[in-house]
């Protein structure tokens, strides 16, 4: 689709644009989870609850130990809240046995809850993610071509892939971590209060300070990390551009210059990294120091109480057994704060991923389609005063085009880049609706037609034919759906055996071979070691552009469409291979309505009619010889084609 | 994001441990800083472990009043005897400990960060220098992404390792210091408690070993999903034109389900690990409490030495709680990052230690007239049996335009690559003004050559920088390395000549518009004209045009053709052309097929000859029915040959 008028030029803001499409969504993450998590939300609920219980139980041990300490070593009464006094033995050694049994059973429950929480939250995350992944992909692939023309595939891929994956990390770790942070913090305060509420007040007082300090560091972190990301991005662009352009670098002797540039940028990146690092370096020790302050204050007040009975007029006490859990719990206050920062990070990442995932699905609202199903059309195509501008632009790419094409006719479309050649064909395929006028196939306005059926009746061969990962056989059979095959074979009364699983095997090998032969592809495929079962694509055999092109043509031929569209189909093929393709095309296009978009005029020289477009208008049409005789724009272009450049007369 | 690089390079044999080599070479300049950082980290562990110890002592002496106040390692004379003073002493000791911990941690973190970032910067810059110094054969077999990943991921892995190594050091000393303190309090119990860290470490080892294989599978299925998605999105026009969206959906759903299922094996394993490590730490904690309290109440069994006080038990309990997190991280993250760093350092060292191609080796080339001559040149790429060039001989007279044409794969581009000495011929010589190029330095050679390629490459930077490329920065006047600095006027003049000025001033920031990656994208024709301006500004004696016009439409081609005519002017020019129209007016046309020159002459002469060129020309003008049978046969053979070659490549992999 090189001829599109809607080239997107700003790759950087592409992801921003995708996110912006979900701007009206206040809580994109929750929208996404609500939509795709249905049926699995209870796992999240139950899991979080279990995790909370586990956290409370796991913090209970120091509390019990503290009380047991006082009972066994400090001759105090062994009172456990919620435990009937009669259950508790009176002598130290049985008390010890009782305590150990209690600790062990609490631990067993704690661990069971913890395991259940993990299992259940993972289950929620995995199931939800699977659905988000498939739903997001499916919605996106069904968006109009408009969307894909205006977005770079890399950006769409990065949403479907990177954003979904990063959401997975957030969903797996986030909820549990959040619950653990809350549970740890609250249960620590709770147990301290239960032991000695006056002393617990000190920790309660210092809690907000810890949060405040943490928040302050968090914001500085963020600002610094943004700088690091920015500078790393520039550095990577610099590196990549150098490696991919190595031949140019060398041809211009620019190695030293490049090394200097990389050194400078690497130094900049190093310096901003250092600043970011320094935030972290002061962050952790500060928090530890604050926890230390909380504990020292507790210890000080407590011992003053023990020794003097009063501390600045406030009375209270502390026992040896209380000191133990207090020391532990004050340290425990710091960890949840760090977790909280972590959870915030995860949440932010998840929200921006979710925003893009929701956004990409809402980028382009789907157009309505008609319900008339086109069946075995003759292939008469009519453009009736068609005008069209790409959505969001004012520039008319197609401007009042009138064109009647008879069944079986071959029409060559020529003109400059941006003249509207490919766009004209996109309107025929109903990738876009015209703004004015109508495109008709066999007299039906394409807007009234069922799009799938319309597109099946048009064989489309692109400039860089796309082959899917899989065998050559699968690629050729791609366009033939299982259902169609079944219908066709029933209709022809062949009574084939029940259809097998994959589409590829559904199609008779003979038919595939016939299509390949017609496309001039059979010879080289048969020469391959594995023939039609050779894998193509990244991991498969390397095929030349011309070979791929012929497989693409065979793929189209198998569906036997009454109309065909060749969009720059031979412009990337060398002269020698072009002959092979050209020759098979002559036969293929004979009985079909065919449009050929060409930069290379040689491709359309023999067309029944050549249409020259300029700025979206038809300026000349006729056969090659007629147009040469007219000595207009086409004749000028032809002179370029045959190397008579200087003779452009203006 | 780790370990995705798969650059295919070999570590030289004299290197035993590449990571160690990097450390020796690049950490040494900052040895003082590293030493301070390590000492700081180690020392910080002492005050960090102190509170648990002090609280235990204070508990016994002050609150239970059953044991004298004594701290291991502190002379008894320093410790006050009055209880009230002991409280102040304790508070003071704890405060000092917390402050020391914070101060030492900050100091060592700061110094370590400086040293680490500087080391990495040095490694990155040196590695880049090595990469960019390599000649083209190095890049031929390697994908851009793989080379990038050395500079990017591999250096990043080293960073991760450096970070984790500091962490690891902290964890190890943390555990060691705790055990030293515990051993002074109660050696037997401390020895018994060793079960905890050892057990946790063993579990961690078991888990990382097991999970590695499963992860492999998960990664595979992530790749699977990725390529599925890519397939469908890249081929969306095809999907839609065949209306096969349902099939794509099912395929994606299948791979996603597969991934989910495999992921569950990891999750199961993780849960199993959690259960076991929780069990170990929880029950050794409870066991410690039971044993310690029992010993306190009833006296120790004979083989466990003396009884222990409640305060000591408290210290033990607090320490044992502090082992779980660090050991887990040590086993899971630190060791993992070591493995990653080792693999990464192999690739980095292989790049660093590889043979440097010295661009300055040889005499300076002197160009007097600009005559280029190929004399019986033969060439094949390293490791390939395919003779790319076979006895190629031709000459380009000073100031002439020579066109090189022929089918894809005939060896056209290779001819010019030898001129730049991207490669050296296996046999024969390439000469400029009679000087064998093998004897001159690459740098001086390339100074005389200009190059405009098929897919002109623009660097990340401004239009101005791109045009001034190879002549120093246009806006960098204090650049003393360059003999002559380029003025804005020079840049503009070159742009005007190349027909680029008009569209450049139309850009929002004019000549300061960022182009290339992360910059404004220009059309093929625009990029082409910027590249031509770049070559013009260099004003080379000899110019190479590499299929410069095969990607643009006829009208744009016409404009470019005009600027090329301006460019070629009086210079010797070699133009490789796909479209024969480009070289129709050339002074001489060389027709290459299968590495051999099959025809030479002007356009008209070659048409008269009615050989390969005449057939190619027929295709060019659309007379496909008129091509000779021999040409068709060659096309079909070429098909089979190419396929055969592809299979060879597959098999050899």
HADDOCK unambig.tbl for C-alpha pairs under 7 A between the chains (distance, minus, plus):
assign (segid A and resid 9 and name CA) (segid B and resid 520 and name CA) 6.38 0.50 0.50
assign (segid A and resid 9 and name CA) (segid B and resid 521 and name CA) 5.59 0.50 0.50
assign (segid A and resid 10 and name CA) (segid B and resid 520 and name CA) 6.53 0.50 0.50
assign (segid A and resid 12 and name CA) (segid B and resid 518 and name CA) 6.43 0.50 0.50
assign (segid A and resid 73 and name CA) (segid B and resid 310 and name CA) 6.91 0.50 0.50
assign (segid A and resid 74 and name CA) (segid B and resid 64 and name CA) 6.75 0.50 0.50
assign (segid A and resid 96 and name CA) (segid B and resid 290 and name CA) 6.82 0.50 0.50
assign (segid A and resid 100 and name CA) (segid B and resid 286 and name CA) 6.58 0.50 0.50
assign (segid A and resid 100 and name CA) (segid B and resid 290 and name CA) 6.25 0.50 0.50
assign (segid A and resid 103 and name CA) (segid B and resid 286 and name CA) 6.94 0.50 0.50
assign (segid A and resid 115 and name CA) (segid B and resid 271 and name CA) 6.71 0.50 0.50
assign (segid A and resid 126 and name CA) (segid B and resid 260 and name CA) 6.25 0.50 0.50
assign (segid A and resid 130 and name CA) (segid B and resid 256 and name CA) 6.01 0.50 0.50
assign (segid A and resid 130 and name CA) (segid B and resid 257 and name CA) 6.73 0.50 0.50
assign (segid A and resid 130 and name CA) (segid B and resid 260 and name CA) 6.93 0.50 0.50
assign (segid A and resid 134 and name CA) (segid B and resid 252 and name CA) 6.47 0.50 0.50
assign (segid A and resid 134 and name CA) (segid B and resid 253 and name CA) 5.59 0.50 0.50
assign (segid A and resid 138 and name CA) (segid B and resid 249 and name CA) 5.76 0.50 0.50
assign (segid A and resid 141 and name CA) (segid B and resid 245 and name CA) 6.96 0.50 0.50
assign (segid A and resid 142 and name CA) (segid B and resid 245 and name CA) 6.94 0.50 0.50
assign (segid A and resid 153 and name CA) (segid B and resid 233 and name CA) 6.65 0.50 0.50
assign (segid A and resid 153 and name CA) (segid B and resid 234 and name CA) 6.56 0.50 0.50
assign (segid A and resid 157 and name CA) (segid B and resid 230 and name CA) 6.63 0.50 0.50
assign (segid A and resid 161 and name CA) (segid B and resid 226 and name CA) 6.67 0.50 0.50
assign (segid A and resid 237 and name CA) (segid B and resid 460 and name CA) 6.95 0.50 0.50
assign (segid A and resid 237 and name CA) (segid B and resid 517 and name CA) 6.22 0.50 0.50
assign (segid A and resid 238 and name CA) (segid B and resid 460 and name CA) 6.26 0.50 0.50
assign (segid A and resid 239 and name CA) (segid B and resid 148 and name CA) 6.98 0.50 0.50
assign (segid A and resid 240 and name CA) (segid B and resid 148 and name CA) 6.21 0.50 0.50
assign (segid A and resid 241 and name CA) (segid B and resid 459 and name CA) 5.85 0.50 0.50
assign (segid A and resid 241 and name CA) (segid B and resid 460 and name CA) 6.36 0.50 0.50
assign (segid A and resid 241 and name CA) (segid B and resid 517 and name CA) 6.93 0.50 0.50
assign (segid A and resid 243 and name CA) (segid B and resid 144 and name CA) 6.15 0.50 0.50
assign (segid A and resid 244 and name CA) (segid B and resid 144 and name CA) 5.93 0.50 0.50
assign (segid A and resid 245 and name CA) (segid B and resid 457 and name CA) 5.99 0.50 0.50
assign (segid A and resid 248 and name CA) (segid B and resid 457 and name CA) 6.95 0.50 0.50
assign (segid A and resid 251 and name CA) (segid B and resid 420 and name CA) 6.87 0.50 0.50
assign (segid A and resid 251 and name CA) (segid B and resid 446 and name CA) 5.81 0.50 0.50
assign (segid A and resid 251 and name CA) (segid B and resid 451 and name CA) 6.61 0.50 0.50
assign (segid A and resid 252 and name CA) (segid B and resid 446 and name CA) 6.39 0.50 0.50
assign (segid A and resid 252 and name CA) (segid B and resid 447 and name CA) 6.82 0.50 0.50
assign (segid A and resid 252 and name CA) (segid B and resid 470 and name CA) 5.13 0.50 0.50
assign (segid A and resid 253 and name CA) (segid B and resid 443 and name CA) 6.07 0.50 0.50
assign (segid A and resid 253 and name CA) (segid B and resid 446 and name CA) 6.28 0.50 0.50
assign (segid A and resid 253 and name CA) (segid B and resid 447 and name CA) 6.83 0.50 0.50
assign (segid A and resid 253 and name CA) (segid B and resid 470 and name CA) 6.44 0.50 0.50
assign (segid A and resid 254 and name CA) (segid B and resid 470 and name CA) 5.63 0.50 0.50
assign (segid A and resid 255 and name CA) (segid B and resid 132 and name CA) 6.21 0.50 0.50
assign (segid A and resid 255 and name CA) (segid B and resid 133 and name CA) 6.77 0.50 0.50
assign (segid A and resid 259 and name CA) (segid B and resid 128 and name CA) 6.99 0.50 0.50
assign (segid A and resid 259 and name CA) (segid B and resid 129 and name CA) 5.84 0.50 0.50
assign (segid A and resid 262 and name CA) (segid B and resid 125 and name CA) 6.87 0.50 0.50
assign (segid A and resid 263 and name CA) (segid B and resid 125 and name CA) 5.73 0.50 0.50
assign (segid A and resid 266 and name CA) (segid B and resid 121 and name CA) 6.21 0.50 0.50
assign (segid A and resid 267 and name CA) (segid B and resid 121 and name CA) 6.69 0.50 0.50
assign (segid A and resid 270 and name CA) (segid B and resid 117 and name CA) 5.94 0.50 0.50
assign (segid A and resid 270 and name CA) (segid B and resid 121 and name CA) 6.64 0.50 0.50
assign (segid A and resid 274 and name CA) (segid B and resid 113 and name CA) 6.65 0.50 0.50
assign (segid A and resid 274 and name CA) (segid B and resid 114 and name CA) 6.63 0.50 0.50
assign (segid A and resid 274 and name CA) (segid B and resid 117 and name CA) 6.99 0.50 0.50
assign (segid A and resid 277 and name CA) (segid B and resid 113 and name CA) 6.64 0.50 0.50
assign (segid A and resid 278 and name CA) (segid B and resid 110 and name CA) 6.32 0.50 0.50
assign (segid A and resid 281 and name CA) (segid B and resid 106 and name CA) 5.59 0.50 0.50
assign (segid A and resid 281 and name CA) (segid B and resid 109 and name CA) 5.48 0.50 0.50
assign (segid A and resid 281 and name CA) (segid B and resid 110 and name CA) 6.36 0.50 0.50
assign (segid A and resid 282 and name CA) (segid B and resid 106 and name CA) 5.80 0.50 0.50
assign (segid A and resid 285 and name CA) (segid B and resid 102 and name CA) 4.66 0.50 0.50
assign (segid A and resid 285 and name CA) (segid B and resid 105 and name CA) 6.42 0.50 0.50
assign (segid A and resid 285 and name CA) (segid B and resid 106 and name CA) 6.69 0.50 0.50
assign (segid A and resid 286 and name CA) (segid B and resid 102 and name CA) 6.69 0.50 0.50
assign (segid A and resid 289 and name CA) (segid B and resid 98 and name CA) 5.85 0.50 0.50
assign (segid A and resid 289 and name CA) (segid B and resid 99 and name CA) 6.89 0.50 0.50
assign (segid A and resid 289 and name CA) (segid B and resid 102 and name CA) 6.34 0.50 0.50
assign (segid A and resid 292 and name CA) (segid B and resid 98 and name CA) 6.11 0.50 0.50
assign (segid A and resid 296 and name CA) (segid B and resid 91 and name CA) 6.39 0.50 0.50
assign (segid A and resid 296 and name CA) (segid B and resid 94 and name CA) 6.95 0.50 0.50
assign (segid A and resid 300 and name CA) (segid B and resid 91 and name CA) 6.67 0.50 0.50
assign (segid A and resid 319 and name CA) (segid B and resid 63 and name CA) 6.83 0.50 0.50
assign (segid A and resid 320 and name CA) (segid B and resid 59 and name CA) 5.88 0.50 0.50
assign (segid A and resid 320 and name CA) (segid B and resid 63 and name CA) 5.47 0.50 0.50
assign (segid A and resid 320 and name CA) (segid B and resid 64 and name CA) 6.58 0.50 0.50
assign (segid A and resid 324 and name CA) (segid B and resid 314 and name CA) 6.67 0.50 0.50
assign (segid A and resid 416 and name CA) (segid B and resid 553 and name CA) 6.36 0.50 0.50
assign (segid A and resid 416 and name CA) (segid B and resid 555 and name CA) 6.28 0.50 0.50
assign (segid A and resid 417 and name CA) (segid B and resid 553 and name CA) 6.36 0.50 0.50
assign (segid A and resid 452 and name CA) (segid B and resid 243 and name CA) 5.06 0.50 0.50
assign (segid A and resid 455 and name CA) (segid B and resid 241 and name CA) 5.21 0.50 0.50
assign (segid A and resid 455 and name CA) (segid B and resid 242 and name CA) 6.22 0.50 0.50
assign (segid A and resid 455 and name CA) (segid B and resid 243 and name CA) 6.61 0.50 0.50
assign (segid A and resid 456 and name CA) (segid B and resid 241 and name CA) 6.63 0.50 0.50
assign (segid A and resid 456 and name CA) (segid B and resid 242 and name CA) 5.40 0.50 0.50
assign (segid A and resid 456 and name CA) (segid B and resid 243 and name CA) 6.64 0.50 0.50
assign (segid A and resid 460 and name CA) (segid B and resid 241 and name CA) 6.44 0.50 0.50
assign (segid A and resid 466 and name CA) (segid B and resid 235 and name CA) 5.59 0.50 0.50
assign (segid A and resid 466 and name CA) (segid B and resid 238 and name CA) 6.96 0.50 0.50
assign (segid A and resid 468 and name CA) (segid B and resid 231 and name CA) 6.02 0.50 0.50
assign (segid A and resid 469 and name CA) (segid B and resid 231 and name CA) 6.95 0.50 0.50
assign (segid A and resid 479 and name CA) (segid B and resid 242 and name CA) 5.25 0.50 0.50
assign (segid A and resid 524 and name CA) (segid B and resid 639 and name CA) 6.32 0.50 0.50
assign (segid A and resid 524 and name CA) (segid B and resid 640 and name CA) 5.61 0.50 0.50
assign (segid A and resid 527 and name CA) (segid B and resid 640 and name CA) 6.67 0.50 0.50
assign (segid A and resid 528 and name CA) (segid B and resid 643 and name CA) 6.67 0.50 0.50
assign (segid A and resid 541 and name CA) (segid B and resid 646 and name CA) 5.90 0.50 0.50
assign (segid A and resid 541 and name CA) (segid B and resid 647 and name CA) 6.40 0.50 0.50
assign (segid A and resid 541 and name CA) (segid B and resid 650 and name CA) 6.84 0.50 0.50
assign (segid A and resid 542 and name CA) (segid B and resid 646 and name CA) 5.41 0.50 0.50
assign (segid A and resid 543 and name CA) (segid B and resid 643 and name CA) 6.71 0.50 0.50
assign (segid A and resid 574 and name CA) (segid B and resid 407 and name CA) 6.32 0.50 0.50
assign (segid A and resid 574 and name CA) (segid B and resid 408 and name CA) 6.20 0.50 0.50
assign (segid A and resid 575 and name CA) (segid B and resid 407 and name CA) 6.84 0.50 0.50
assign (segid A and resid 575 and name CA) (segid B and resid 616 and name CA) 6.15 0.50 0.50
assign (segid A and resid 575 and name CA) (segid B and resid 619 and name CA) 6.01 0.50 0.50
assign (segid A and resid 575 and name CA) (segid B and resid 620 and name CA) 6.96 0.50 0.50
assign (segid A and resid 576 and name CA) (segid B and resid 407 and name CA) 6.46 0.50 0.50
assign (segid A and resid 576 and name CA) (segid B and resid 616 and name CA) 6.98 0.50 0.50
assign (segid A and resid 576 and name CA) (segid B and resid 635 and name CA) 5.67 0.50 0.50
assign (segid A and resid 577 and name CA) (segid B and resid 635 and name CA) 6.14 0.50 0.50
assign (segid A and resid 579 and name CA) (segid B and resid 619 and name CA) 6.78 0.50 0.50
assign (segid A and resid 579 and name CA) (segid B and resid 624 and name CA) 5.95 0.50 0.50
assign (segid A and resid 599 and name CA) (segid B and resid 553 and name CA) 5.57 0.50 0.50
assign (segid A and resid 599 and name CA) (segid B and resid 554 and name CA) 6.77 0.50 0.50
assign (segid A and resid 602 and name CA) (segid B and resid 619 and name CA) 6.99 0.50 0.50
assign (segid A and resid 602 and name CA) (segid B and resid 620 and name CA) 6.04 0.50 0.50
assign (segid A and resid 602 and name CA) (segid B and resid 621 and name CA) 5.13 0.50 0.50
assign (segid A and resid 602 and name CA) (segid B and resid 622 and name CA) 3.74 0.50 0.50
assign (segid A and resid 603 and name CA) (segid B and resid 622 and name CA) 6.16 0.50 0.50
assign (segid A and resid 605 and name CA) (segid B and resid 622 and name CA) 5.92 0.50 0.50
assign (segid A and resid 637 and name CA) (segid B and resid 554 and name CA) 6.20 0.50 0.50
assign (segid A and resid 637 and name CA) (segid B and resid 555 and name CA) 6.92 0.50 0.50
assign (segid A and resid 640 and name CA) (segid B and resid 554 and name CA) 6.24 0.50 0.50
assign (segid A and resid 640 and name CA) (segid B and resid 558 and name CA) 6.58 0.50 0.50
assign (segid A and resid 641 and name CA) (segid B and resid 554 and name CA) 6.84 0.50 0.50
assign (segid A and resid 641 and name CA) (segid B and resid 581 and name CA) 6.06 0.50 0.50
assign (segid A and resid 642 and name CA) (segid B and resid 581 and name CA) 5.20 0.50 0.50
assign (segid A and resid 642 and name CA) (segid B and resid 621 and name CA) 6.33 0.50 0.50
assign (segid A and resid 643 and name CA) (segid B and resid 581 and name CA) 3.77 0.50 0.50
assign (segid A and resid 643 and name CA) (segid B and resid 582 and name CA) 6.19 0.50 0.50
assign (segid A and resid 643 and name CA) (segid B and resid 584 and name CA) 5.81 0.50 0.50
assign (segid A and resid 645 and name CA) (segid B and resid 558 and name CA) 6.41 0.50 0.50
